[in-house]
Amino acid sequence: MASTANPTRSDFEALLNEQLGNADDGGFEGRVVKGTVTAIEGGAATIDVGLKSEGRIDLKEFMRGEDDHGLSVGDEVEVYVDRVENADGEAMLSRDRARREAAWDKLESEFGEGKRVDGRIFGRVKGGFTVDLDGAVAFLPGSQVDIRPVRDVTPLMDMPQPFQILKMDRRRGNIVVSRRAVLEETRAEQRSELINDLAEGQVIDGVVKNITDYGAFVDLGGIDGLLHVTDMSYKRVNHPSEIINIGDTVTVQIIRINAETQRISLGMKQLESDPWDGVSAKYPVGMKLSGNVTNITEYGAFVELEAGIEGLVHVSEMSWTKKNVHPGKIVSTSQEVDVVVLEVDSDKRRISLGLKQAQGNPWEEFADAHPVGSKVSGEVKNATEFGLFIGLDGDVDGMVHMSDIAWGISGEDALALHRKGEQVEAVVLDVDTDKERISLGMKQLEKGAPSAEGATGDALRRGSIVTVTVLEVRDGGLEVQVGEDGATGFIKRSDLGRDRDEQRPDRFQTGQKVDAMVTGFDRSKKPNFSIKAYQISEEKQAVEQYGSSASGASLGDILGEALKKSDG
């Protein structure tokens, strides 16, 4: 009983170790415990945490202001036990460590819940800044300071503000925070609230914040909208700076609102009357008018007829005579030109214009000034394997076929007599304004040149039979000549014979003589011949003279009889 009523020292130590842990084993070390302030002197506070000895903590660790530590004897405070006993026999305590440990506990809880934390930026380190999170030090990367790069962070230093914890590792003592994430989240919330107050079709004023090549960003009071360059004006705008400047207040209409991406599209031209309304009646096909060249491309030039109305002059409609030439060599930007409306498509907002149509057709003008039979002169522009191209008035070319260069020689030899750049004279044989072709003849100007009457003096009349010599074999037929130096003409492929097998030009040879009928004359009075018509005419005469197939005799019998009579 005495032992129970009067416990021994070993019993007391066992009881203490059971409640607080074995102090010799360091049960207190590394923990945050509560202690009582027993004294304040010498710039330090003496704290009793229930160990064999008290500990001392510098009052600086308790400072809430320059001279206010806020402690009184008897106050209960939380401290961190670094060591139970040092060389002087005192407990090693820390108020800062206790605050940090408490801060870590709180931060881990808030990080797990995704909450924002309050802190102060207090220093600069490589790659970013240090942030005090109520005792715990965190790292703020430079890219996470703001939504846009910040040149000077001084105004943000030592200012209480919210942060988002990106990651933390208590074992290593690492915490990474972001101020940018908080700003973006706040901005998104504000944008959502502002977007709810906006509607498509609404007209609103805004301030131009930024200008790019493709448009401008307009501040609508906390939220930006994009004013695309194509929605600034109905007229052509090469760059937004031609119409607006940064800082300008502009009136715009909300065209589209994308709730998912929170993007707003704006327009200015929608507030103006559309110049394309009634454009078909205003610019009827065939109308001639003036405009300014606004843009030149490889396929043509755009001409502004009025503000907001442009038409395209395709490269094929730019010049009567200049073919395969870049439009920039015909017109220049800002040049005023006369054009003719060729087509209007109001739905597609397109107008096709013609530049050459506003000028005279040089082939029609040439035909009026130089009728068939007229004498002309010009320079040999080009010599090809089938003839000569001659430069004529009105910047047009005429062609002298090789068969019309000279009498009495072959076409190849006639071509060899002339060179590019040579001045020559010719007579107009034919003008085809639709196909833009002018046929010329040079041999017709030679003294004593035979006419269509024929070199023999016998008139070449429609239906007369003549013997011709093949001058040239072509895919389309034969170029032939009457006698030695008579008129030249052409036998079409379909006129080479009655049967299809006979209608092959390759069965004839140059120099071969054949009989043919004169079937007519072209516009240049050149005769047209037909072997087929000659054969039909011969058969008809044979039937008339030597019998009728109706009597029972075959066509072969009749022709045979005709041959016998002719031989006899």
C-alpha positions as CSV (number, residue, x, y, z in Angstrom):
1,M,0.0,0.0,0.0
2,A,2.8,2.4,0.9
3,S,4.4,1.9,-2.5
4,T,1.1,2.6,-4.2
5,A,0.5,5.8,-2.1
6,N,4.0,7.0,-2.5
7,P,5.1,6.3,-6.2
8,T,8.8,6.0,-6.9
9,R,10.8,8.1,-9.3
10,S,10.7,5.3,-11.9
11,D,6.9,5.2,-11.7
12,F,6.7,9.0,-12.4
13,E,9.0,8.8,-15.4
14,A,7.0,5.9,-16.8
15,L,3.8,7.9,-16.5
16,L,5.4,11.0,-18.1
17,N,6.8,9.0,-21.0
18,E,3.4,7.4,-21.5
19,Q,1.7,10.8,-21.9
20,L,4.4,12.8,-23.7
21,G,6.8,10.3,-25.1
22,N,10.3,9.5,-23.9
23,A,12.2,12.8,-24.0
24,D,15.5,11.0,-24.2
25,D,14.2,9.2,-27.3
26,G,13.4,12.6,-28.9
27,G,9.6,12.2,-28.8
28,F,9.2,16.0,-28.7
29,E,11.8,16.7,-31.4
30,G,10.4,17.7,-34.8
31,R,6.9,18.5,-33.4
32,V,4.9,21.6,-32.9
33,V,3.8,21.8,-29.2
34,K,2.1,24.3,-27.0
35,G,4.1,26.2,-24.4
36,T,3.7,28.9,-21.8
37,V,5.7,32.2,-21.6
38,T,7.4,32.3,-18.2
39,A,9.6,35.3,-18.7
40,I,10.4,38.1,-21.2
41,E,13.9,39.6,-20.8
42,G,17.0,40.2,-22.8
43,G,15.2,40.4,-26.1
44,A,14.0,36.8,-25.7
45,A,11.0,35.0,-24.4
46,T,11.4,32.0,-22.1
47,I,9.0,29.2,-23.0
48,D,8.1,26.2,-20.9
49,V,6.8,23.2,-23.0
50,G,6.9,20.6,-20.1
51,L,10.5,19.4,-20.7
52,K,13.2,19.1,-18.1
53,S,14.4,22.6,-19.2
54,E,12.8,25.6,-20.7
55,G,13.8,27.1,-24.1
56,R,14.4,30.7,-25.3
57,I,13.1,32.2,-28.5
58,D,14.2,35.6,-29.9
59,L,11.4,38.1,-29.7
60,K,11.9,38.9,-33.4
61,E,10.1,35.7,-34.2
62,F,7.0,37.0,-32.5
63,M,7.1,40.6,-34.0
64,R,3.9,41.8,-35.6
65,G,5.3,45.3,-36.2
66,E,8.6,47.1,-35.6
67,D,8.3,47.1,-31.8
68,D,5.3,44.9,-31.1
69,H,5.9,41.3,-30.2
70,G,2.5,41.0,-28.6
71,L,3.7,38.6,-25.8
72,S,2.9,38.6,-22.1
73,V,4.0,36.3,-19.3
74,G,1.5,33.5,-19.0
75,D,0.6,33.6,-22.7
76,E,0.2,30.2,-24.4
77,V,2.0,29.9,-27.8
78,E,2.8,27.2,-30.3
79,V,6.5,26.5,-30.9
80,Y,8.5,24.0,-32.8
81,V,10.9,21.7,-30.8
82,D,14.1,21.4,-32.8
83,R,16.1,19.7,-30.0
84,V,15.1,18.7,-26.5
85,E,18.4,19.9,-25.0
86,N,21.4,21.7,-26.4
87,A,25.0,22.0,-25.0
88,D,23.7,24.5,-22.4
89,G,21.0,22.2,-21.3
90,E,18.2,24.4,-22.8
91,A,15.4,23.2,-25.2
92,M,15.9,24.5,-28.8
93,L,12.6,26.1,-29.8
94,S,11.4,28.0,-32.9
95,R,8.4,30.2,-33.4
96,D,9.1,30.6,-37.2
97,R,9.3,26.8,-37.7
98,A,6.1,26.4,-35.8
99,R,4.4,29.0,-38.0
100,R,5.8,27.3,-41.2
101,E,4.6,23.8,-40.1
102,A,1.2,25.2,-39.4
103,A,1.2,27.0,-42.7
104,W,2.2,23.7,-44.5
105,D,-0.7,21.9,-42.8
106,K,-3.1,24.7,-43.9
107,L,-1.7,24.9,-47.5
108,E,-1.9,21.1,-48.0
109,S,-5.5,21.2,-47.0
110,E,-6.3,24.2,-49.3
111,F,-4.3,22.6,-52.2
112,G,-6.3,19.4,-51.9
113,E,-9.5,21.5,-52.1
114,G,-8.2,23.6,-55.0
115,K,-8.6,26.8,-53.1
116,R,-6.7,30.0,-53.7
117,V,-4.2,31.1,-51.0
118,D,-3.0,34.5,-49.9
119,G,0.6,35.6,-50.1
120,R,3.1,38.4,-50.7
121,I,5.9,38.5,-53.3
122,F,9.0,39.4,-51.3
123,G,12.1,38.5,-53.3
124,R,13.6,37.7,-56.7
125,V,15.3,34.5,-57.6
126,K,16.6,32.9,-60.8
127,G,13.6,32.3,-63.1
128,G,11.0,34.0,-60.9
129,F,10.2,35.3,-57.4
130,T,9.7,34.1,-53.8
131,V,6.3,34.3,-52.2
132,D,5.5,34.3,-48.4
133,L,2.4,32.1,-47.8
134,D,2.0,33.0,-44.1
135,G,5.3,31.5,-43.1
136,A,5.8,29.0,-46.0
137,V,8.0,30.1,-48.8
138,A,6.8,29.4,-52.4
139,F,8.3,29.8,-55.8
140,L,6.5,32.0,-58.4
141,P,7.9,31.4,-62.0
142,G,8.2,34.5,-64.1
143,S,5.8,33.1,-66.7
144,Q,3.1,32.8,-64.0
145,V,3.2,36.4,-62.8
146,D,0.6,37.8,-65.2
147,I,-1.4,36.9,-68.4
148,R,0.9,39.1,-70.4
149,P,4.7,39.6,-69.8
150,V,5.3,42.1,-67.0
151,R,8.4,44.3,-67.4
152,D,8.4,45.8,-63.9
153,V,7.1,43.7,-60.9
154,T,7.9,46.3,-58.3
155,P,4.3,47.5,-57.9
156,L,3.4,43.9,-57.0
157,M,6.0,43.4,-54.3
158,D,4.9,43.0,-50.7
159,M,1.3,43.4,-51.7
160,P,-1.2,40.8,-50.3
161,Q,-2.8,39.0,-53.2
162,P,-4.3,35.6,-54.1
163,F,-2.3,32.8,-55.7
164,Q,-3.1,29.3,-57.0
165,I,-0.9,26.4,-55.8
166,L,0.3,24.4,-58.8
167,K,2.2,21.8,-56.9
168,M,3.8,21.2,-53.5
169,D,6.2,18.7,-52.0
170,R,6.5,18.9,-48.2
171,R,9.3,16.4,-47.9
172,R,11.5,18.6,-50.2
173,G,10.0,21.8,-49.0
174,N,8.9,22.9,-52.5
175,I,5.8,24.9,-53.4
176,V,5.1,26.4,-56.8
177,V,2.3,29.0,-57.2
178,S,0.7,31.0,-60.0
179,R,-0.8,34.5,-60.0
180,R,-1.6,34.1,-63.7
181,A,-4.0,31.2,-63.1
182,V,-6.0,33.4,-60.7
183,L,-6.1,36.3,-63.2
184,E,-7.3,34.0,-66.0
185,E,-10.0,32.5,-63.8
186,T,-11.1,35.9,-62.7
187,R,-11.0,37.2,-66.3
188,A,-13.1,34.2,-67.5
189,E,-15.7,34.9,-64.8
190,Q,-15.8,38.5,-65.8
191,R,-16.0,37.6,-69.5
192,S,-18.9,35.3,-68.8
193,E,-20.8,38.0,-66.9
194,L,-20.1,40.5,-69.7
195,I,-21.1,38.1,-72.5
196,N,-24.4,37.5,-70.8
197,D,-25.1,41.2,-71.1
198,L,-24.4,41.2,-74.9
199,A,-26.4,40.0,-77.8
200,E,-25.9,39.4,-81.5
201,G,-27.0,42.4,-83.6
202,Q,-26.4,44.8,-80.7
203,V,-24.8,48.1,-81.5
204,I,-22.2,49.2,-79.0
205,D,-19.2,51.6,-78.6
206,G,-15.7,50.3,-78.0
207,V,-12.1,51.5,-77.9
208,V,-9.5,50.1,-80.3
209,K,-6.8,48.4,-78.2
210,N,-4.7,46.7,-80.8
211,I,-4.3,46.6,-84.6
212,T,-3.0,43.6,-86.7
213,D,-2.8,42.9,-90.4
214,Y,-6.1,41.0,-90.3
215,G,-8.1,43.3,-88.1
216,A,-8.4,45.2,-84.8
217,F,-9.3,44.2,-81.2
218,V,-11.9,46.5,-79.6
219,D,-12.4,46.8,-75.8
220,L,-16.2,46.6,-75.1
221,G,-15.8,47.4,-71.5
222,G,-13.8,44.6,-70.0
223,I,-14.1,42.1,-72.9
224,D,-12.4,42.3,-76.3
225,G,-14.1,41.7,-79.7
226,L,-12.4,41.2,-83.1
227,L,-13.2,43.6,-85.9
228,H,-12.0,41.8,-89.0
229,V,-10.6,43.8,-91.8
230,T,-13.3,42.5,-94.2
231,D,-16.0,43.8,-91.9
232,M,-14.7,47.3,-91.6
233,S,-16.0,48.7,-94.9
234,Y,-17.7,47.6,-98.1
235,K,-14.8,49.2,-100.0
236,R,-11.4,47.5,-100.3
237,V,-9.2,47.9,-97.1
238,N,-5.6,46.9,-97.6
239,H,-4.8,47.5,-93.9
240,P,-6.9,48.3,-90.8
241,S,-4.8,51.4,-90.1
242,E,-6.2,53.0,-93.2
243,I,-9.5,53.4,-91.3
244,I,-8.9,53.3,-87.5
245,N,-6.1,54.0,-85.0
246,I,-5.3,52.6,-81.5
247,G,-7.3,54.5,-79.0
248,D,-10.1,55.4,-81.3
249,T,-13.7,55.1,-80.0
250,V,-15.7,53.2,-82.7
251,T,-19.3,52.2,-83.0
252,V,-19.6,48.5,-84.0
253,Q,-22.3,45.8,-84.3
254,I,-22.0,42.4,-82.7
255,I,-22.1,39.9,-85.5
256,R,-21.4,36.7,-83.7
257,I,-20.9,35.5,-80.1
258,N,-19.3,32.1,-79.5
259,A,-20.3,31.1,-76.0
260,E,-17.9,28.2,-75.9
261,T,-14.8,30.1,-76.9
262,Q,-16.1,33.4,-75.6
263,R,-15.0,35.1,-78.8
264,I,-16.9,38.0,-80.2
265,S,-17.0,39.1,-83.9
266,L,-17.7,42.7,-84.6
267,G,-18.5,44.7,-87.8
268,M,-18.6,48.3,-88.9
269,K,-19.8,48.0,-92.4
270,Q,-23.0,46.4,-91.2
271,L,-24.1,49.8,-89.9
272,E,-23.9,51.2,-93.4
273,S,-26.2,50.7,-96.4
274,D,-25.1,47.8,-98.6
275,P,-24.0,49.3,-102.0
276,W,-24.7,45.9,-103.7
277,D,-28.5,46.4,-103.2
278,G,-30.0,46.9,-106.6
279,V,-26.6,46.6,-108.3
280,S,-28.0,44.8,-111.3
281,A,-30.3,47.7,-112.2
282,K,-27.6,50.2,-111.5
283,Y,-25.0,48.5,-113.7
284,P,-26.8,46.8,-116.6
285,V,-24.8,44.5,-119.0
286,G,-23.3,46.5,-121.8
287,M,-23.0,49.7,-119.8
288,K,-19.8,51.7,-120.3
289,L,-18.3,53.5,-117.3
290,S,-15.1,54.6,-115.6
291,G,-13.3,53.3,-112.5
292,N,-10.0,53.1,-110.7
293,V,-7.8,50.1,-110.6
294,T,-7.5,49.0,-107.0
295,N,-5.6,45.7,-107.2
296,I,-3.7,43.7,-109.9
297,T,-3.3,39.9,-109.9
298,E,-2.0,37.3,-112.3
299,Y,-5.6,36.6,-113.5
300,G,-6.8,40.2,-114.0
301,A,-7.3,43.6,-112.4
302,F,-10.0,44.8,-109.9
303,V,-11.7,48.1,-110.8
304,E,-13.6,50.2,-108.2
305,L,-16.8,51.5,-109.7
306,E,-17.9,53.2,-106.5
307,A,-17.2,52.8,-102.8
308,G,-17.8,49.2,-102.0
309,I,-18.4,48.0,-105.5
310,E,-15.5,46.4,-107.4
311,G,-15.5,44.5,-110.6
312,L,-12.9,42.1,-112.1
313,V,-11.4,42.6,-115.6
314,H,-10.2,39.1,-116.4
315,V,-6.9,39.0,-118.2
316,S,-8.7,37.6,-121.3
317,E,-10.8,40.8,-121.4
318,M,-8.0,43.3,-121.1
319,S,-6.7,43.7,-124.7
320,W,-7.7,42.8,-128.2
321,T,-4.2,42.2,-129.3
322,K,-1.9,41.6,-126.3
323,K,-2.3,38.0,-125.5
324,N,-0.7,36.1,-122.6
325,V,0.6,39.3,-121.0
326,H,0.6,40.0,-117.3
327,P,-2.2,42.5,-116.4
328,G,0.4,44.7,-114.7
329,K,1.9,45.5,-118.2
330,I,-1.5,46.8,-119.4
331,V,-2.8,48.8,-116.4
332,S,-1.4,50.1,-113.2
333,T,-2.8,50.6,-109.7
334,S,-4.9,53.8,-109.2
335,Q,-5.1,54.2,-113.0
336,E,-8.5,55.4,-114.2
337,V,-9.9,53.2,-117.0
338,D,-13.0,52.8,-119.1
339,V,-14.7,49.5,-118.8
340,V,-17.9,47.7,-120.0
341,V,-20.1,45.6,-117.8
342,L,-20.1,42.0,-119.1
343,E,-21.9,40.2,-116.3
344,V,-23.5,40.9,-112.9
345,D,-24.0,38.3,-110.2
346,S,-25.7,40.0,-107.2
347,D,-25.9,36.8,-105.1
348,K,-22.1,36.2,-105.3
349,R,-21.4,40.0,-105.3
350,R,-19.4,39.8,-108.5
351,I,-19.2,42.0,-111.6
352,S,-17.3,41.0,-114.7
353,L,-15.9,43.9,-116.6
354,G,-14.2,44.2,-120.0
355,L,-11.5,46.7,-120.7
356,K,-11.0,45.9,-124.4
357,Q,-14.8,46.2,-125.0
358,A,-14.5,49.9,-124.1
359,Q,-12.2,50.3,-127.0
360,G,-12.8,49.7,-130.7
361,N,-12.4,46.2,-132.1
362,P,-9.3,46.6,-134.2
363,W,-10.4,43.8,-136.6
364,E,-13.7,45.5,-137.2
365,E,-11.9,48.9,-137.7
366,F,-9.5,47.2,-140.1
367,A,-12.2,45.6,-142.1
368,D,-14.0,49.0,-142.4
369,A,-10.8,50.8,-143.4
370,H,-9.4,48.0,-145.6
371,P,-12.1,46.1,-147.6
372,V,-11.2,42.9,-149.5
373,G,-8.9,43.8,-152.4
374,S,-7.2,46.7,-150.6
375,K,-3.5,47.1,-150.7
376,V,-1.7,47.2,-147.4
377,S,1.9,47.2,-146.2
378,G,3.6,46.1,-143.0
379,E,6.6,44.4,-141.3
380,V,7.1,40.7,-141.3
381,K,6.5,39.9,-137.6
382,N,7.1,36.2,-137.8
383,A,7.7,33.5,-140.4
384,T,6.2,30.0,-139.7
385,E,6.2,26.8,-141.6
386,F,2.9,27.6,-143.3
387,G,3.2,31.4,-143.9
388,L,4.1,34.9,-142.9
389,F,2.6,37.1,-140.2
390,I,2.5,40.8,-141.2
391,G,2.0,43.7,-138.7
392,L,-0.8,46.0,-139.9
393,D,-2.5,49.2,-138.8
394,G,-4.4,49.0,-135.5
395,D,-1.8,46.7,-133.9
396,V,-3.2,43.6,-135.7
397,D,-1.5,40.9,-137.7
398,G,-2.4,39.5,-141.0
399,M,-1.3,36.2,-142.5
400,V,0.0,35.4,-145.9
401,H,-0.3,31.7,-146.6
402,M,2.7,30.1,-148.2
403,S,0.7,29.5,-151.3
404,D,-0.1,33.2,-151.7
405,I,3.5,34.5,-151.5
406,A,4.6,34.1,-155.1
407,W,3.6,32.5,-158.4
408,G,5.5,29.7,-160.1
409,I,7.5,28.4,-157.1
410,S,6.6,26.1,-154.2
411,G,5.4,27.5,-150.9
412,E,8.6,26.5,-149.1
413,D,10.8,28.3,-151.7
414,A,8.5,31.3,-151.4
415,L,8.9,31.4,-147.6
416,A,12.6,31.3,-148.0
417,L,12.5,34.6,-149.9
418,H,11.4,36.7,-146.8
419,R,12.8,37.4,-143.4
420,K,11.5,38.7,-140.1
421,G,11.6,42.5,-140.0
422,E,11.2,43.0,-143.7
423,Q,8.7,45.5,-145.1
424,V,6.3,44.0,-147.6
425,E,3.2,44.8,-149.5
426,A,0.1,42.6,-149.8
427,V,-3.6,42.6,-150.8
428,V,-6.4,41.9,-148.4
429,L,-8.1,38.6,-149.3
430,D,-10.4,38.1,-146.3
431,V,-11.2,39.5,-142.9
432,D,-12.9,37.3,-140.2
433,T,-13.7,39.6,-137.3
434,D,-15.2,36.8,-135.2
435,K,-12.1,34.6,-135.4
436,E,-9.8,37.7,-135.4
437,R,-8.1,36.6,-138.7
438,I,-6.9,38.6,-141.7
439,S,-5.9,36.7,-144.8
440,L,-3.4,38.5,-147.1
441,G,-1.9,37.7,-150.5
442,M,1.4,38.9,-151.9
443,K,1.5,37.2,-155.3
444,Q,-1.7,38.9,-156.3
445,L,0.2,42.1,-156.5
446,E,2.8,40.7,-159.0
447,K,2.7,42.3,-162.4
448,G,0.8,40.0,-164.8
449,A,-0.3,37.7,-162.1
450,P,-3.1,35.3,-163.2
451,S,-6.6,35.9,-161.9
452,A,-9.2,33.4,-161.1
453,E,-9.9,33.3,-164.8
454,G,-6.9,30.8,-165.0
455,A,-3.5,31.1,-166.7
456,T,-4.9,29.7,-169.9
457,G,-7.3,32.5,-170.4
458,D,-10.3,30.2,-170.1
459,A,-12.7,31.5,-167.5
460,L,-13.0,29.4,-164.3
461,R,-16.7,29.2,-163.9
462,R,-18.7,27.3,-161.3
463,G,-19.2,23.8,-162.7
464,S,-16.3,23.9,-165.2
465,I,-13.9,20.9,-165.2
466,V,-10.2,21.6,-165.0
467,T,-7.0,19.7,-164.5
468,V,-5.1,20.7,-161.3
469,T,-1.7,19.9,-159.9
470,V,-1.3,19.0,-156.2
471,L,0.8,21.6,-154.5
472,E,0.5,20.4,-150.9
473,V,-1.1,17.5,-149.1
474,R,-2.7,18.4,-145.7
475,D,-4.9,16.6,-143.2
476,G,-7.9,18.6,-144.3
477,G,-7.4,18.3,-148.0
478,L,-5.3,19.3,-151.0
479,E,-3.8,22.7,-152.0
480,V,-3.9,22.6,-155.8
481,Q,-3.1,24.9,-158.8
482,V,-4.6,25.1,-162.3
483,G,-1.9,24.4,-164.9
484,E,1.7,25.6,-164.6
485,D,1.0,29.0,-163.1
486,G,-2.7,29.3,-162.9
487,A,-5.0,30.1,-160.0
488,T,-4.6,28.1,-156.7
489,G,-7.4,26.7,-154.7
490,F,-8.3,24.0,-152.2
491,I,-10.0,20.6,-152.3
492,K,-11.6,19.7,-149.0
493,R,-11.1,16.2,-147.6
494,S,-14.8,15.4,-148.1
495,D,-14.5,16.4,-151.8
496,L,-11.6,14.0,-152.6
497,G,-13.9,11.2,-153.7
498,R,-17.4,9.7,-153.5
499,D,-16.4,6.8,-151.2
500,R,-15.0,7.2,-147.7
501,D,-11.9,5.2,-148.7
502,E,-11.2,7.7,-151.4
503,Q,-11.4,10.7,-149.0
504,R,-7.9,10.2,-147.8
505,P,-5.4,13.0,-148.6
506,D,-2.5,10.6,-148.1
507,R,-3.4,8.7,-151.3
508,F,-2.3,11.8,-153.3
509,Q,1.2,13.1,-153.9
510,T,2.7,16.5,-154.5
511,G,2.9,17.1,-158.2
512,Q,0.1,14.7,-159.1
513,K,-2.4,15.9,-161.7
514,V,-6.1,15.3,-161.1
515,D,-9.4,16.4,-162.7
516,A,-11.8,18.3,-160.6
517,M,-14.9,20.5,-160.9
518,V,-15.0,24.2,-159.8
519,T,-17.6,24.3,-157.1
520,G,-17.4,28.0,-156.1
521,F,-15.1,30.8,-154.9
522,D,-14.2,32.0,-151.4
523,R,-14.3,35.7,-150.3
524,S,-10.9,36.3,-151.7
525,K,-12.1,34.9,-155.1
526,K,-10.0,31.8,-154.8
527,P,-11.6,28.8,-156.5
528,N,-12.8,25.7,-154.6
529,F,-12.5,22.4,-156.4
530,S,-14.2,19.0,-155.9
531,I,-13.1,15.6,-157.3
532,K,-16.3,14.1,-155.8
533,A,-18.5,16.6,-157.8
534,Y,-16.5,15.8,-161.0
535,Q,-17.1,12.0,-160.5
536,I,-20.9,12.6,-159.9
537,S,-21.0,14.8,-163.0
538,E,-19.3,12.2,-165.2
539,E,-21.6,9.4,-164.0
540,K,-24.7,11.6,-164.7
541,Q,-23.5,12.3,-168.3
542,A,-22.8,8.6,-168.8
543,V,-26.3,7.7,-167.8
544,E,-27.8,10.3,-170.0
545,Q,-25.8,9.3,-173.1
546,Y,-25.6,5.5,-172.8
547,G,-28.7,4.3,-171.1
548,S,-30.8,4.3,-167.9
549,S,-30.4,2.1,-164.9
550,A,-34.2,1.9,-164.9
551,S,-34.1,-0.3,-168.1
552,G,-32.4,-3.1,-166.2
553,A,-28.8,-2.2,-167.0
554,S,-26.4,-1.8,-164.1
555,L,-24.4,1.4,-163.5
556,G,-21.3,-0.7,-164.2
557,D,-22.8,-1.8,-167.6
558,I,-23.5,1.8,-168.5
559,L,-20.1,3.1,-167.5
560,G,-18.5,0.2,-169.4
561,E,-20.4,1.0,-172.5
562,A,-19.4,4.6,-172.2
563,L,-15.7,3.6,-172.0
564,K,-16.0,1.5,-175.1
565,K,-17.6,4.3,-177.0
566,S,-14.9,6.7,-175.9
567,D,-12.2,4.2,-176.8
568,G,-13.7,3.7,-180.2
